[in-house]
Amino acid sequence: MSNDKELKISSAGKGYLPKAAELISRTFTEDPVIKFMLSSLSDEDRLAYMPTYMHTLLKAATLNDGLIQEANDWCCCAVWMPPGKRVDNIFTMIPAGILGCFWKNGVAGIRRMLLDFGSQSDACKQKYLRDSKGNPVKRHHYLYFIATDLHARGQGLASKMIARWQEKALEDGLPIWLEATTPRSRDIYARRGFKVVEEMRVGKGTHVESGTMEEGGNGVPLWAMIWWPEWKKDSGITHGSQPEGTSRN
């Protein structure tokens, strides 16, 4: 198994778009939240559209200073949004090609992306991104995507890449926010010290947990998670609201 000394990371912006989109689209083909977002399409059309879809999302990220990192010659890839930047910046959505995405997915697809997911995520951030005095914390790092190629799994690459970024966040004194879309990814983040602050559900009444459409479905779960740098320095410091039964330590 690889150790941290063998982890070789390089970073870029739009120059890494093609390879990042290819890796992430390949590893997220059955991701429940992505299937939910693209559920207007047949399975065949969704799989064919995935590379274009991911390229659009990642281009939107890089147009807003998002950073793409790869580890060990594209065995693992992460996309980070810097503090103060958003993927859904209205001024960069058109250059990113989001109109084609909306056209492909229709009005229902727009609603799923911007309203169902986006509004819940923003509400969670407003609720939980607060300091120990309850004041809003407006600046945070955001892990937009992370993916490990199938042949490279089991080496802890994703965990090690996150650990490197946690060191950066520690220097900045800023938290890291993410949404885990599967129990497996949620558990990986938990091992890196992230805490679940809320379980969100998208597509309630219209989709089942796998992300496919089904009337009366319970929706697709995903987990809003946060890591505060103070947890690494002093586990006694607390921030924001925490759901009952979830430890901050």
Buried (B, 14 or more C-beta within 10 A) or exposed (E): EBEEEEBEBEEBBBEBBEBBBBBBBBBBEEBBBBBBBBBBBEEEEBBEBBBBBBBBBBBBBBBBEBBBBBBBEBBBBBBBBBBEBBBBEEEBBEEBBBEEBBEBBEEEBBEBBEEBBBEBBEEBBEBBBBBEEEEEBEEBBBBBBBBBBEEBEEBBBBBBBBBBBBEEBBEBEBBBBBBBBBEEBBEBBBEBBBBBBBEBBBBEEBBBBEBBBBEEBEBBBBBBBBBBBBBEEEEEBBBBEBEEEEEBE
